[in-house]
Amino acid sequence: MRDNHHYLDEIGLLETLLRIPSPSGQEEAAARFLVEQMRSYGWEAFVDAAGNAVGLAGATGPLVALLGHIDTVPGAIPVRIEAGRLYGRGAVDAKGPLAAFIAATRRAELSGRLGCRVAVIGATEEEAASSRGAHYARERYAPAFCVIGEPSGWDRVTLGYKGRLLVHYRLEQPSAHSAGELPAAPEVMVAFWRAVEAHCAAYNAGRERLFDQLIPSLRRVASGGDGLSDWVEATVGLRLPEGVDPAALAETLGALAGVATLRFEGACPAFRSPRTTPLAGAFVRAIRGQGGQPGFLHKTGTADMNVVGPAWGCPIVAYGPGDSRLDHTPDEHLDLDEYRRAIAVLTEVLAGLR
């Protein structure tokens, strides 16, 4: 009966959190809700200067940072439960993993098995290039272990993420007749984009795994003019493999851009943690204990692991319930049985970190 009681409370926590919209930069209401919930457990809880919702539990043992994120991408999805699935923006990415962090910490505490100190951090602006919350937390904690809250599936653990570089391109030039010899501003931008594609293709030659490839994407294009000058703007995103330095890549792109102006944002290198750490081992045992066959992932996206991993230098993984293929989609939903299994796994991990 006790497990059922926890299960219902844990679903209610996530469902209520999903009903509070929190796109990047607008996380205040959701952060306040989480702080109130964590204070109701008797934890020290507060909203910090970066807007993060922080809850501190446990009195002794190593510090474990459970770093999730509160913010979501835009797009309202009606919150509802259908056929054992909880729908809502952020159910997978990544309010589900964050709620699982809170629920597991509470379970371990109530069972008297919490042998570590836990800092649950619901970070702001993870979905933005700024990663404001993680950058703030990076300077204020020195954990012995860290788990990043991102969907991996209840029986998988993520060890690494690719790096990122966002490139904002702008070109302005005198207006020219479409029948003239001067290429139009959008045509110049297209030539730049093709040069970026060619550079990435040359780098990727012989590299078969997506995690090892330099992957470009054209995010945005806009153009216009006033009769005297024409302009074009574009945003290019690049996913960086290990060994590609964002600053060196920026120099290469600058040479490809010619007279256009480039502005760079969100630069961070790839990061990968070994699978031989005590933390990874704790997850393997816990997943097996729940009847699963554990596996390790390397993601082609970027997460707050890229921000805190190099600075903290501790064993670190990313874990959370949910199918990451549903991230940012209009069908985003979380299987509630998977949510329950992930909470059970996390509870066992926390009980074993001493």
ZAKOLGU-304025 format. One record per atom (N, C-alpha, C): z, x, y; residue in three letters. Coordinates in steps of 0.02 Angstrom, whole numbers, plus 50000, padded with zeros to 5 digits. Layout:
N
ZXYAla ...
This chain:
354
500005004249939Met 500005000050000Met 500005004350063Met 500365010050059Arg 500405014350117Arg 499715017050136Arg 499325019150085Asp 498655021750099Asp 498225016450132Asp 498265010250108Asn 497875004850138Asn 498065003850211Asn 498725004250225His 498955003450294His 498645008850339His 498655015050315His 498365020550354His 497615019350363His 497295017250310Tyr 496565016250312Tyr 496375011250365Tyr 496735005650369Leu 496585000550419Leu 496715003250490Leu 497275006650498Asp 497425009450564Asp 496895014450585Asp 496665018350539Glu 496175023550554Glu 495495020550573Glu 495305015250541Ile 494685011750560Ile 494755008750630Ile 495335005750642Gly 495455002750708Gly 495425007950763Gly 495685013850751Leu 495665019250800Leu 494945020850818Leu 494525021750768Leu 493825023550781Leu 493445017750812Leu 493545011750787Glu 493185006050814Glu 493345004950888Glu 493985005650906Thr 494175004850976Thr 493865010351019Thr 493865016550993Leu 493575022051029Leu 492825020951041Leu 492485018150991Leu 491775016850999Leu 491635011551052Leu 492095007151063Arg 492005001851112Arg 492095004251184Arg 492305010451193Ile 492395013351260Ile 491805017951273Ile 491325015951314Pro 490755020351327Pro 490975026951358Pro 490675032451336Ser 490875038951362Ser 490295043851362Ser 489745042151395Pro 489205047151401Pro 489455053251439Pro 489115058751431Ser 489335065051461Ser 489475064251536Ser 490055066451557Gly 490265065851627Gly 490635059451642Gly 490695055051592Gln 491045048651602Gln 491535047351545Gln 491935052451529Glu 492375052151471Glu 493085049951487Glu 493235048551551Glu 493925047551572Glu 494285041951534Glu 493965036151529Ala 494295030451496Ala 494435031951422Ala 493955034951388Ala 494055036551318Ala 494595041851309Ala 494625046651354Ala 495145051751350Ala 495835048751360Ala 495895044151408Arg 496545040951419Arg 496755036951358Arg 496285033451326Phe 496445029651266Phe 496715034151211Phe 496375039851199Leu 496595044351146Leu 497275047351161Leu 497395049051224Val 498045051851242Val 498605046751229Val 498485040451248Glu 498975035251235Glu 499115034551160Glu 498595034751120Gln 498675034151048Gln 499085039951020Gln 498915046051041Met 499265051951015Met 499985052151039Met 500115049851099Arg 500805049451122Arg 501205044351082Arg 500885039151058Ser 501235034051018Ser 501475036950952Ser 501175042550930Tyr 501395045950869Tyr 501985050650883Tyr 502165051350946Gly 502695056050964Gly 502435063050980Gly 501775063850984Trp 501495070351000Trp 501505071551075Trp 501515077951094Glu 501375079651164Glu 500625078651174Glu 500435074551223Ala 499725073051233Ala 499585072351307Ala 499005074551328Phe 498835074551399Phe 498085075351408Phe 497845073651467Val 497155075051487Val 497175081451529Val 496815086651509Asp 496855092951545Asp 496375093051604Asp 496335098751638Ala 495945099251700Ala 495195098551689Ala 494955099351627Ala 494245098451613Ala 494095091351588Ala 494615087051586Gly 494515080351562Gly 494595079551487Gly 494775085051452Asn 494865084751379Asn 495495080651362Asn 495455076951308Ala 496045073551280Ala 496355078351229Ala 496985080351241Val 497315085251199Val 497945082251169Val 498035083251104Gly 498645081251069Gly 498915086951029Gly 499565088251036Leu 499895093851002Leu 500395091150951Leu 500315093250888Ala 500755091050835Ala 500995097050795Ala 501545096150759Gly 501815101550718Gly 502245106350758Gly 502755109150725Ala 503235113350760Ala 503195120650740Ala 502955122150680Thr 502955128950655Thr 502295130450621Thr 502195136950609Gly 501595139050572Gly 501035141050618Gly 500465142950589Pro 499885145150629Pro 499595139450670Pro 499285141150725Leu 498955136150767Leu 498255134750741Leu 498125128250729Val 497465126050706Val 497155121850762Val 496595123950788Ala 496245120050839Ala 495735115450804Ala 495815109050815Leu 495335104050792Leu 494935101850853Leu 494365104850864Leu 493975104050925Leu 493385099350913Leu 493465093050934Gly 492925088250932Gly 492675086951002Gly 492265081751009His 492055079951077His 492035072451086His 492215070351147Ile 492265063251165Ile 491595060551188Ile 491205064651220Asp 490595062051253Asp 490055060551202Asp 489595056251223Thr 489025054351182Thr 488395054851225Thr 487825054351193Val 487205053451229Val 487185046251254Val 486755044651302Pro 486705037751327Pro 486425033051274Pro 486505026651286Gly 486215021551242Gly 486745017451207Gly 486815011151228Ala 487325006851199Ala 487085003951132Ala 487515004351081Ile 487395001351016Ile 487964996451003Ile 487824990050992Pro 488364985250981Pro 488824987550925Pro 489474987650940Val 489974989950890Val 490114984250841Val 490014985750777Arg 490114980650726Arg 490194984050658Arg 490494980450612Ile 490544982750543Ile 490114978250500Ile 489644981350464Glu 489194977650419Glu 489124981650355Glu 489254978350299Ala 489154981350232Ala 489514988150226Ala 490114988450253Gly 490504994650248Gly 490295000150294Gly 489884998450344Arg 489655003350393Arg 489885001350462Arg 490135006250500Leu 490345005050568Leu 489805007650615Leu 489515003050654Tyr 488975004750700Tyr 489255005750770Tyr 488945010350807Gly 489135011450877Gly 488915018350899Gly 488785018950965Arg 488585025450991Arg 489175030250985Arg 489055035750951Gly 489585040750940Gly 489915040150872Gly 489735035150832Ala 490055034350767Ala 489985040650725Ala 489395043750729Val 489265049950693Val 489365055950738Val 489095055750798Asp 489085061450844Asp 489425059850910Asp 490075061350913Ala 490485063950859Ala 491185060950865Ala 491215054350881Lys 491875051150884Lys 492155050150814Lys 491715049350764Gly 491955048750695Gly 492335054850673Gly 492055060950680Pro 492425066950663Pro 493065067850705Pro 493045066150769Leu 493645066850811Leu 494195062150788Leu 494025055850774Ala 494525051150749Ala 494795053450682Ala 494365056450640Ala 494605059050576Ala 495095064750586Ala 495005068850637Phe 495485074250653Phe 496175071250668Phe 496175066250710Ile 496815063150730Ile 497145059850671Ile 496755056050632Ala 497035052450575Ala 497305057250522Ala 496945062650508Ala 497175067450458Ala 497805071050480Ala 497835072950543Thr 498445076150568Thr 499045071550561Thr 498935065250577Arg 499475060350572Arg 499675059250499Arg 499195058850454Arg 499355058150383Arg 499765063950357Arg 499545070050373Ala 499905076050350Ala 500605076150378Ala 500685074150440Glu 501335074050472Glu 501795068850439Glu 501555062850428Leu 501955057550398Leu 502165059150327Leu 501735062850292Ser 501895064650223Ser 502365070750218Ser 502525073850275Gly 502965079650275Gly 502625085950251Gly 501955086050251Arg 501595091850224Arg 501245095950278Arg 501365094350341Leu 501035097950395Leu 501415104450407Leu 501125109950382Gly 501455116350388Gly 501175120750443Gly 500775117950486Cys 500475121750541Cys 500555117950606Cys 500425121350661Arg 500385118050726Arg 499665116050737Arg 499565110150763Val 498885107550773Val 498765105850846Val 498195108050872Ala 497965105850938Ala 497325101950927Ala 497365095350933Val 496765091150931Val 496475090951001Val 495855092951008Ile 495535093251074Ile 494905089051073Ile 494905083651111Gly 494305079651120Gly 493945082051183Gly 493445086151174Ala 493135089751230Ala 492615085451266Ala 492525087151329Thr 492035083851372Thr 491385087751374Thr 490845084151388Glu 490185086951404Glu 489895091451350Glu 490045090051287Glu 489725093951233Glu 488975092351230Glu 488795086151245Glu 488095084151242Glu 487705086451303Glu 488035089251352Ala 487705092051411Ala 487655099651402Ala 487225102751441Ala 487145109951436Ala 487775113651457Ala 488215110351495Ser 488805113651523Ser 489325115251471Ser 489415110951419Ser 489965111651371Ser 490625112951407Ser 490755108851458Arg 491315110051503Arg 491985110351466Arg 492105105551422Gly 492745105251388Gly 492875111251344Gly 492375113451307Ala 492455119051261Ala 492565125551300Ala 492205126351355His 492295132451396His 493005132751423His 493275127051443Tyr 493965126851469Tyr 494455128451414Tyr 494375125451355Ala 494835126551300Ala 494805133851275Ala 494215136751278Arg 494115143551254Arg 494595148451286Arg 494745147351350Glu 495165152051388Glu 495905150451381Glu 496085145051348Arg 496785142751349Arg 497115142451280Arg 496745143851228Tyr 497025143651161Tyr 496825149951123Tyr 497235151851076Ala 497085157551033Ala 497275155550961Ala 496895150950931Pro 497075148250866Pro 496975153350809Pro 497345152050755Ala 497245156050694Ala 496675153250654Ala 496535146750661Phe 495985143350626Phe 495685138250674Phe 495045136650664Cys 494725131550706Cys 494235127450664Cys 494265120950673Val 493775116350643Val 493425112750700Val 492775113050703Ile 492365109550753Ile 492185102650725Ile 492265097450765Gly 492125090750742Gly 491405088750751Gly 491005089750699Glu 490305087850699Glu 490135085150629Glu 489665080550625Pro 489495077550559Pro 489185082650512Pro 489485083150454Ser 489225087550401Ser 489135083650336Ser 489425077550334Gly 489515074050271Gly 490195076050243Gly 490525071450208Trp 491215072850187Trp 491265078650137Trp 490715080150101Asp 490745085250050Asp 490345091550069Asp 490195092450133Arg 489845098350157Arg 490235101350216Arg 490145107850224Val 490475111650278Val 489945115650314Val 489935115350380Thr 489445119050419Thr 489725125750441Thr 489345131050428Leu 489575137850444Leu 489245140750506Leu 488685137950528Gly 488345141050584Gly 487875136350621Gly 487745138050683Tyr 487285134350726Tyr 486825139250761Tyr 486225137050774Lys 485755141050812Lys 485965141350885Lys 485695146250920Gly 485825146750992Gly 485355142351031Gly 485425142651098Arg 485035138151141Arg 484875141451207Arg 484295139651234Leu 484115141451302Leu 483685135851330Leu 483895133051387Leu 483505127951422Leu 483145131251480Leu 482505129651488Val 482095132651540Val 481815127151585Val 481975127351648His 481715122551697His 481155125951737His 480555123551729Tyr 479955126551758Tyr 479735122551819Tyr 479545126151872Arg 479265122651931Arg 478715126951961Arg 478145123751975Leu 477585127052009Leu 477335122552065Leu 477245125452124Glu 476945121852180Glu 476375126052207Glu 475805122952219Gln 475215126552243Gln 474795122052288Gln 474355124852328Pro 473925120752371Pro 473505115852330Pro 473405110052357Ser 472995105052323Ser 472285107652314Ser 471985105752258Ala 471295107952244Ala 470905102052216Ala 470265101952230His 469835096652204His 469775097352128His 469765091652095Ser 469725091852022Ser 469095095051996Ser 468575095352038Ala 467945098552018Ala 467925105852037Ala 468455108352069Gly 468465115252091Gly 468655120152036Gly 468675126652055Glu 468835131852006Glu 469575132851996Glu 469995131052045Leu 470725132152039Leu 471025127351988Leu 471365129851937Pro 471685125251890Pro 472205120951924Pro 472245114751905Ala 472755110351932Ala 473445112751909Ala 473955110951948Ala 474635113151932Ala 474845111251860Ala 474705104951838Pro 474885103351769Pro 474525107651718Pro 473905109651732Glu 473535113951686Glu 473865120851681Glu 474115123351737Val 474465129751736Val 475095129251693Val 475455123651701Met 476065122651661Met 475895122251586Met 475345118751569Val 475145118251499Val 474985125251471Val 474675129451511Ala 474535136251489Ala 475185140051475Ala 475685139051517Phe 476345142151506Phe 476645139551440Phe 476615133051429Trp 476895130151368Trp 476545133051307Trp 475895133651310Arg 475525136451253Arg 475715143751241Arg 475845147451295Ala 476065154351288Ala 476755154751255Ala 477185150051273Val 477845149751241Val 477765148251166Val 477345143451150Glu 477225141851080Glu 476955147951042Glu 476495151551073Ala 476205157351040Ala 476725162751029Ala 477155163751078His 477695168751071His 478145166951013His 478335160551008Cys 478775158350954Cys 478425158950886Cys 477785157150884Ala 477405157650821Ala 477375164850797Ala 477275169550843Ala 477245176650824Ala 477925178950797Ala 478455176750830Tyr 479135178550806Tyr 479265175650737Tyr 479035169550725Asn 479195166050663Asn 478775168150603Asn 478275172150614Ala 477835174350559Ala 478255177750505Ala 478225175050445Gly 478595177850388Gly 479305175350382Gly 479515171250429Arg 480195168350426Arg 480135161050405Arg 480345159550345Glu 480235152850316Glu 480795147950332Glu 481415150250337Arg 481975145750350Arg 481995143650423Arg 482105137250435Leu 482155134850505Leu 482715138350542Leu 483265139950508Phe 483825143250541Phe 483635150150568Phe 483115153150538Asp 482905159850558Asp 482335159750610Asp 482105153850629Gln 481525153350672Gln 481715151850745Gln 481275153950790Leu 481335152550861Leu 480915146250874Leu 481265140650890Ile 480925134150892Ile 480915131450964Ile 480305130350992Pro 480245127651059Pro 480145120051058Pro 480365116751111Ser 480225109551119Ser 480095108251193Ser 479605103851206Leu 479445101951274Leu 479825095551289Leu 480335095951331Arg 480795090451342Arg 480575085651397Arg 480265088251449Arg 480115084051508Arg 479535087051546Arg 479095082751573Val 478545084951616Val 478465079751672Val 478395082151733Ala 478265077751790Ala 477825081551840Ala 477395077951874Ser 476955081251923Ser 476805076451979Ser 476555079152034Gly 476385075052092Gly 476095079252147Gly 475985076252204Gly 475715079852262Gly 475705075352323Gly 475585078452382Asp 475565074752444Asp 474895075452480Asp 474385078052445Gly 473735079052476Gly 473635085952502Gly 474185089452516Leu 474145096352540Leu 474375101252486Leu 474865099252447Ser 475095103552393Ser 475215099252331Ser 475155102352273Asp 475295099152209Asp 475875102752176Asp 476245099152136Trp 476805102352101Trp 476855099552030Trp 477175103451988Val 477305101451919Val 477985104251899Val 478355100351863Glu 478995102451837Glu 479015101051762Glu 479365105151725Ala 479445104151653Ala 480095107151631Ala 480365104451577Thr 480955107351545Thr 480775109051473Thr 480885115251456Val 480755117851388Val 481415119751357Val 481535117451296Gly 482125119451259Gly 481935124251203Gly 482345129251193Leu 482225133851137Leu 482855134451095Leu 482775133851029Arg 483315134850981Arg 483255141950954Arg 483785145750962Leu 483765152950950Leu 484075154750883Leu 483735158850843Pro 484035161450782Pro 484495167350797Pro 484855169550747Glu 485255175550755Glu 484805181450773Glu 485055185650817Gly 484675191550837Gly 484245190650899Gly 484185184450923Val 483805183350985Val 484305182451042Val 484285187051089Asp 484745186951146Asp 484455182451200Asp 484845177451225Pro 484575172951275Pro 484335176451338Pro 484695181651361Ala 484495185151422Ala 483825188751412Ala 483735191951354Ala 483105195451341Ala 482525190451335Ala 482665184751304Leu 482145179551298Leu 481965176851368Leu 482455176151411Ala 482315173751479Ala 481855178451516Ala 481935184951506Glu 481495189851538Glu 480775189051512Glu 480705188051447Thr 480045187151418Thr 479705180851446Thr 480085175551451Leu 479815169251477Leu 479615170051551Leu 480015173751588Gly 479855174951658Gly 479185178351666Gly 479035183051621Ala 478385186451624Ala 477815181751607Ala 477945176851562Leu 477425172051543Leu 477305166851597Leu 477795165851642Ala 477755160451691Ala 477325162051751Ala 477155168351761Gly 476745170151819Gly 477105168651884Gly 476775165051930Val 477065163751996Val 477535157751995Val 477595154251940Ala 478045148451936Ala 478765150851940Ala 479195146251960Thr 479915147651963Thr 480255144951901Thr 480675149051870Leu 481055146951812Leu 481795146851828Leu 482135141751804Arg 482865141451808Arg 483135140351738Arg 483625144451719Phe 483885144251651Phe 484575140951649Phe 484695137551594Glu 485325133751587Glu 485525133651513Glu 486185133151502Gly 486445132051435Gly 486325137751386Gly 486285143851411Ala 486135149451367Ala 486725151051322Ala 486605151451257Cys 487115153851211Cys 486775156451148Cys 487025161851119Pro 486715164551059Pro 486915160550997Pro 486555161650943Ala 486735158650879Ala 487395161350855Ala 487725157450813Phe 488375159650785Phe 488435157350713Phe 488675161950672Arg 488775160250601Arg 489435163250577Arg 489815159250539Ser 490445161450511Ser 490355162750436Ser 490685167750408Pro 490615168950336Pro 490935163350295Pro 490695162550234Arg 490965157350190Arg 491565159750150Arg 491775165950161Thr 492325168950121Thr 492995168550156Thr 493055164750210Thr 493695164450246Thr 494185159850210Thr 494835160650224Pro 495335156050195Pro 495205148750215Pro 494935147650275Leu 494805140850297Leu 494235137750257Leu 493695141350247Ala 493155138750206Ala 493395137350135Ala 493805141850109Gly 494075140850042Gly 494515134650038Gly 494895133250091Ala 495325127350091Ala 494895121050089Ala 494325120950123Phe 493885115150121Phe 493565114350052Phe 493375119850021Val 493075119449954Val 493565116249906Val 494195118449908Arg 494705115649862Arg 494835108249877Arg 494865106549941Ala 495015099649960Ala 494445094949941Ala 493835097149950Ile 493255092949932Ile 493235091949856Ile 493355097249819Arg 493375096549747Arg 493945091949725Arg 494505092349762Gly 495075087949746Gly 494925080649756Gly 494425079149798Gln 494215072149809Gln 493615070349765Gln 493445074749718Gly 492915073149671Gly 492225075149694Gly 492175079149747Gly 491535081149774Gly 491315087949751Gly 490675089349760Gln 490395095949746Gln 490245099249814Gln 490665103749838Pro 490585106349906Pro 489955110449915Pro 489685110249974Gly 489105114249992Gly 489155116550064Gly 488785121750082Phe 488805124550150Phe 488145123350186Phe 488195122250251Leu 487615120750293Leu 487555125750349Leu 486935126850372His 486795130450434His 486335125850474His 486565123850534Lys 486215118750573Lys 485725121850623Lys 485185118250635Thr 484685120650682Thr 484845118650754Thr 485355114650764Gly 485575112850831Gly 486095117750857Gly 486435115650909Thr 486955119750941Thr 487575115450949Thr 488165118450946Ala 488795114750951Ala 489305119050989Ala 489895116250997Asp 490425119951032Asp 490665125950992Asp 490475126450928Met 490615132450889Met 490305138550924Met 489705137750953Asn 489375143250987Asn 489785145751047Asn 490175141251077Val 490565142951136Val 491205146551117Val 491585143651070Val 492255146351055Val 492255151350999Val 491775150950953Gly 491785155350895Gly 491815162750912Gly 491355165350954Pro 491375172550970Pro 492015174551007Pro 492295170151048Ala 492885171851088Ala 493515171751046Ala 493595166851003Trp 494215166250965Trp 494235170950906Trp 493675172350875Gly 493655177250821Gly 494075175450761Gly 494205169050751Cys 494615166750695Cys 494165163350643Cys 494415162150583Pro 494025158150536Pro 493855151350566Pro 493225149450562Ile 492985143350596Ile 492445140050554Ile 492465133450551Val 491935129550519Val 491835123250561Val 491305119650547Ala 491215112950576Ala 491235107950518Ala 491565102250530Tyr 491645097450477Tyr 491745090450507Tyr 491485085550473Gly 491605078650493Gly 491185073850453Gly 491405067650448Pro 491015062650412Pro 490385060850451Pro 489875058550415Gly 489275056150448Gly 488655059850428Gly 488095056450434Asp 487435059150421Asp 487135061350487Asp 487055067850496Ser 486825070350561Ser 486105068250578Ser 485745065650528Arg 485075063050543Arg 485105056750586Arg 485695053750591Leu 485795047750632Leu 486015049550703Leu 486145055850717Asp 486335058050784Asp 485835055450835Asp 486085052550889His 485665050750947His 485165045150932His 485195042050874Thr 484705036850856Thr 484985029950872Thr 484545024950877Pro 484785018050890Pro 485115014950829Pro 485085018250771Asp 485385015650709Asp 486025019350691Asp 486325022750740Glu 486905026950725Glu 487475022750694Glu 487705024950636His 488255021550602His 488605026350555His 489215024550536Leu 489615028750492Leu 489835024550432Leu 489725027150373Asp 489965023950312Asp 490725024750310Asp 491085019150305Leu 491815019450310Leu 492135022750249Leu 491825022350192Asp 492095025950134Asp 492045033450145Asp 491505035650175Glu 491435042750191Glu 491965044950242Glu 492085040650291Tyr 492605041950341Tyr 493275042950306Tyr 493445038450260Arg 494075038950223Arg 494115045450183Arg 493575047250149Arg 493565053350109Arg 493655059550154Arg 493325059550212Ala 493385065250257Ala 494105066050282Ala 494435060450297Ile 495135060750319Ile 495565063750264Ile 495435061650201Ala 495825064250145Ala 495715071750137Ala 495095074050145Val 494945081150140Val 495305085050195Val 495245082650256Leu 495565086050313Leu 496325086250305Leu 496615080850278Thr 497335080750267Thr 497545086250220Thr 497165087250165Glu 497325092450117Glu 497235099350148Glu 496725100250189Val 496615106650222Val 497205108350267Val 497415103450308Leu 497975104750353Leu 498625106050315Leu 498705102750258Ala 499315103850218Ala 499325110850188Ala 498745113850179Gly 498715120450147Gly 498685126350195Gly 498615125250260Leu 498575130750308Leu 499275132350333Leu 499545137750309Arg 500235139650326Arg 500275147050345Arg 
